[in-house]
C-alpha cells in the first residue's frame, strides 16, 4: 500500500502562483507514471499533467505554458508549479501514482486550490 499526501493548496489571487507537492510513502524509482488531476465543483475529475518513468511530460491545453509537473526521486515527491492562476483553476487537486507491478493506481486525498480576488 502506498500513501500519497498532497500539500501546498490554498487561496491565491488571479495571476498568482502556488506549488503543490505530493509525497509518496514508497520510492518512486519504480514508478510507471505520476500525474495531477483536478475536480471543480459540479465537474468530472480531469487529468491536467502527467510525467512518465522516463521523465516525459504532458499537459492539458488549459494549463499548458502555465503549469509545470516535476518530481524529485530522492524525496519521493511529485510537484506541480502553477503560475498565472485563473479563477477557472479553482478545484480540488489530486495526486495519482501507478507503480510497475501494481494492479491499481494510488490517489492522494486532494488539496483545495481557490483562485479569487
Buried (B, 14 or more C-beta within 10 A) or exposed (E): EBEBBBBBBEEBEEEBEBEBBBBBEBEBEEBEBBBBBBBBEEEEBEBBBBBEBEEEBBBBEEBEEBBBBBBEEEEBBBBBBBBEBBEEBBBBBBBBBBBEEBEEBBBBEBBEBBBEE
